[in-house]
Structure formats: structure tokens, C-alpha cells
Amino acid sequence: MITGSTSYVPRREAAILIVDDAPANLSVLRKLMVEQGYQTYIATSGERAVQIAKRVYPDLILLDVVMPGIDGLETCRQLKSNALTQHIPVIFMSARNETEDVVAGFETGGADYIGKPLRMAEVCARVRAQLQIRNRSETQQEQAERLRTIVNSMAEGLLIIEPNGRVQFTNPACDAYLGYEEGELAGQSLSDLLNPLVAQEYLDYFTRYAADPETAHSHGTREVIIRHKQGTSVCMDLTLTPMYSRQPLFIGLLHDITHHKMSEDALHRAAMVDSLTKIANRRHFDTFLEKEWQRAIRSGAPLSLVVLDVDHFKLYNDSLGHAAGDICLQQVAQAINAHALRATDLAARYGGEEFVLLFAETDADAAFALAESIRNHVEALQLPHPRSITSPWITVSVGVATIHPHQMENVEALFVAADRAMYVAKENGRNQVRSSRASPAAAGTVDISALASH
Ligand SMILES: Nc1nc2c(ncn2[C@@H]2O[C@H](COP(=O)(O)OP(=O)(O)OP(=O)(O)O)[C@@H](O)[C@H]2O)c(=O)[nH]1
């Protein structure tokens, strides 16, 4: 964990470079600095000071201003113009104490200016103060560097977002997730990446927080679909947390859940499909029927249910074996499924050798015609049934029920009607379609009428 502490742990005793053309001054200052526990280097000219600074990289330079050759101001300028030495704090020492001298010292990059004659306690205090400032800034730089490394190497995508929705920064993982080059996302708006409704929700949250930072709270984690640069969609968990520095900002953390989502979708799909025939299973059909039922109540449109049962299938299994029976069910399922053409049609294996089909917004005549077409299609497969007493081929008996949902009380009644029609088809010789209708005069009762039969 990164802490915010700036407490300084000395790595070693600080090194001070003392620069003065007067050997007597050098000697006094050196003695003083050594007594304070500092390591010392000395130089008697500006040129020499620059050379030593580049070589030993001292923590601080005490620099005389008036010297032969390059003076202290020029020496400081040279130190500040070199990348190696520019961060070393320089304290000028000079008998020139006029305001413009002091200002010139600061303007060349000096950190402090001590007037001569030197008061040793003051020199020590100013050196200590500058070393503390330097240590603090070094610690901050190290912390910033450490944070940069973490942000650049973390597997989660990170975005910094402004209250107006503008992306200010992204880390490499975020760029990689969304297919962008480094820095390319900066300046784009959240609305460019998210569905407009979701983006607006975030923008509202930003506006609320920016107006009243006291009430800021994390927006939590939610699943979002983000636009990839290539135009595809990626599924991510987005966690948004407010951060108040000089301006309100938001930290967004992105976690890619596309793969997780894909397997979740695959599982979901698998739970809806019958494993043998690969058409919808009973559970999916029941859910679908419930939805269509409610829709039909609202629209007043008719709903038709077709129930199909393979004829003499026990005999088929007994004569050709269970494996052949399975293949036969797969072929029959495909023939049935081929008739569920609209988004509101659904064919399913309801159990054993029983299949169902739902036709929404389909009246009795149209449903009957579809059922007859399926019956015909199955027979036309000419799957030999050696022991059937009603046909040389595999055939199906079909029951159809059509209602306007307000006519019957529940879905169950629709099933009962279609099942009864199917049993009438069985009883009347199989390989035929029978239709039942609810009598409007007595809701819930079923009127079986042979609209047609094979
Ligand atoms: N091969 C195979 N057979 C199944 C499967 N599910 C159910 N069955 C068989 O389907 C047969 C259904 O037989 P019954 O309910 O007696 O009806 P039927 O022989 O088709 O006779 P009718 O419906 O009166 O024409 C049983 O023998 C079940 O074992 C399956 O997944 N695979």
C-alpha cells in the first residue's frame, strides 16, 4: 500500500559542496559542516565547483558570489542548465547584500541567500532547511515514480475523467482494452465510449458531485458496454470513485469481463436448449409462452399452440433400438423447427417424443395450416417405421389450440385444449391434425372440431 507520509529516512549523511575563493572561509565552513555531520567537498573557483558537482552530485552547494573567473551567479546558471546538476539546491553567500543582489541570486535559480559576515548558527539552520525541502521533494518524486509504475503496469484499465465527461488520462491497460494508442483517448468524451443513456447517467452524477463535493460518494461498480475503437463492443465492470484535488475528478477502473460474459452467455444458452435435438427445451418454452401470453393479453391478438407426438414411437425404439430412436427424434425436431420462422414463433422438445410450437399473432386457420404442413413434412422424411400399424413411415399426431388470451384463464388451459386435440388425432388413427377451440360462450371449455384431417 502506498502511504501519503513524507517523513524522511536519511539514506546517508548529506554531502555539501562549499565553494569560496578564500581558503580561510572554506576552512571555517568545512569544519562547521563536518561538525553538523555532513560530508564535505570544497572548490576554490566556479569552474571547479561545476566539475565537482557533476562528479559527486552533492545534496547542497554553498556558493560564494564574488570570485575570480566565473562568479557565483554564473556558476549557478551553469549548474541549473545541466540536467545532472539542475536539481541541486544552491545557497549563495555574499557580502553584497543589496536587494538587487539577493533578487539576482534567486533569479539565477538559487534556493537561498545568506549575507556575509556569516553567522554560523544561521548558516546551519538554512542548510538544514534546504536539505529538508530537498528530501521532501525527493520523497515525493519517488512516490510519484512508484505510483506511475503501478498505474502503467496494472492489469485493470484506469481513466481519470473530468466532471464534464472529458477523459483526462488513461493507463496502458485501458488503451489496450479499448484499442487506442497511448494518449489517444485523452480529450474524448465518455459519451463517445458509452451508450448515450448510460453516459448521461454518469454525467448527471458528475454534475451533482461537482456542485456539492461534500456529498460525494463512490458510484460503485456496474457492468457497462464500451465501444472499442474498431467499433465492436466490450463488456466491462466500471468502478467510479470521486477524487477532489484542485478540481473534482473521477477515477474510473475498468475490469474486462468479456470472456466471463461469453461463458455466462454460453451457459445461459445451454440452459435453454434441449441437449439431444438442439432446439428449445421445455423451460425455455414455458418462459417464452408466458411472455407471449402477456403480450397477447395486451394486444388482443390470437395465440396458437401446436402439440405434436410421434406415433408408435415405443415400437420404433423396440424394433430399431434407442440410438436410432434418438436420431429419429433429431430429424423430427429439425422438421418441426423449420416451421418456426418468425421471432414470435418457438419450437421446443417438451419431453420424450413430444414437441410443441407456439405461434403468436396467429389465428386458428393459419395455425392449422402450419400444423398440417409440419405433419406433412415429417411424413415426407420417409423415416421407415417397420412395425407401425398406421404408416410405413414415422408420422406425428398433432393437436392445435387457438385462443385470444382473455377467453381462457391461464396458459394451462391452452395446453389442455391442444393436448386434447392431439389425443383426438391419436384416437382417430394418428398422422393427422386436430384443432380445438375454446368456446367464447363458456370460457375454459373446449370444443373439439375436426377442421381437417389427413
Ligand atoms: N430413443 C428415445 N426414445 C425416447 C426418448 N424419450 C422418450 N422415448 C421413448 O418414447 C416412447 C414413447 O412411447 P409411448 O408414450 O408409449 O407412446 P408411443 O409408442 O409413441 O405411442 P403413441 O403415442 O400412442 O403413438 C417410449 O418408449 C420412450 O422410451 C428419447 O430421448 N430417445
PDBQT file of the ligand as one rigid body, heavy atoms in Angstrom, charges set to zero:
ROOT
HETATM    1  N1  LIG A 501     -34.865 -43.050 -28.360  1.00  0.00    +0.000 N 
HETATM    2  C1  LIG A 501     -35.503 -42.273 -27.485  1.00  0.00    +0.000 A 
HETATM    3  N2  LIG A 501     -36.705 -42.668 -27.043  1.00  0.00    +0.000 NA
HETATM    4  C2  LIG A 501     -37.386 -41.910 -26.186  1.00  0.00    +0.000 A 
HETATM    5  C3  LIG A 501     -36.842 -40.714 -25.712  1.00  0.00    +0.000 A 
HETATM    6  N3  LIG A 501     -37.740 -40.163 -24.859  1.00  0.00    +0.000 NA
HETATM    7  C4  LIG A 501     -38.808 -40.983 -24.811  1.00  0.00    +0.000 A 
HETATM    8  N4  LIG A 501     -38.608 -42.066 -25.616  1.00  0.00    +0.000 N 
HETATM    9  C5  LIG A 501     -39.455 -43.175 -25.831  1.00  0.00    +0.000 C 
HETATM   10  O1  LIG A 501     -40.659 -42.802 -26.493  1.00  0.00    +0.000 OA
HETATM   11  C6  LIG A 501     -41.616 -43.807 -26.249  1.00  0.00    +0.000 C 
HETATM   12  C7  LIG A 501     -42.991 -43.200 -26.075  1.00  0.00    +0.000 C 
HETATM   13  O2  LIG A 501     -43.906 -44.253 -26.013  1.00  0.00    +0.000 OA
HETATM   14  P1  LIG A 501     -45.431 -44.088 -25.655  1.00  0.00    +0.000 P 
HETATM   15  O3  LIG A 501     -45.636 -42.915 -24.759  1.00  0.00    +0.000 OA
HETATM   16  O4  LIG A 501     -45.929 -45.409 -25.152  1.00  0.00    +0.000 OA
HETATM   17  O5  LIG A 501     -46.134 -43.756 -26.986  1.00  0.00    +0.000 OA
HETATM   18  P2  LIG A 501     -45.929 -44.277 -28.460  1.00  0.00    +0.000 P 
HETATM   19  O6  LIG A 501     -45.256 -45.597 -28.501  1.00  0.00    +0.000 OA
HETATM   20  O7  LIG A 501     -45.289 -43.198 -29.247  1.00  0.00    +0.000 OA
HETATM   21  O8  LIG A 501     -47.408 -44.473 -28.940  1.00  0.00    +0.000 OA
HETATM   22  P3  LIG A 501     -48.454 -43.395 -29.325  1.00  0.00    +0.000 P 
HETATM   23  O9  LIG A 501     -48.006 -42.074 -28.736  1.00  0.00    +0.000 OA
HETATM   24  O10 LIG A 501     -49.721 -43.851 -28.725  1.00  0.00    +0.000 OA
HETATM   25  O11 LIG A 501     -48.469 -43.335 -30.802  1.00  0.00    +0.000 OA
HETATM   26  C8  LIG A 501     -41.153 -44.590 -25.022  1.00  0.00    +0.000 C 
HETATM   27  O12 LIG A 501     -40.755 -45.869 -25.392  1.00  0.00    +0.000 OA
HETATM   28  C9  LIG A 501     -39.937 -43.824 -24.528  1.00  0.00    +0.000 C 
HETATM   29  O13 LIG A 501     -38.918 -44.653 -24.005  1.00  0.00    +0.000 OA
HETATM   30  C10 LIG A 501     -35.542 -40.352 -26.158  1.00  0.00    +0.000 A 
HETATM   31  O14 LIG A 501     -34.972 -39.335 -25.789  1.00  0.00    +0.000 OA
HETATM   32  N5  LIG A 501     -34.927 -41.147 -27.051  1.00  0.00    +0.000 N 
ENDROOT
TORSDOF 0
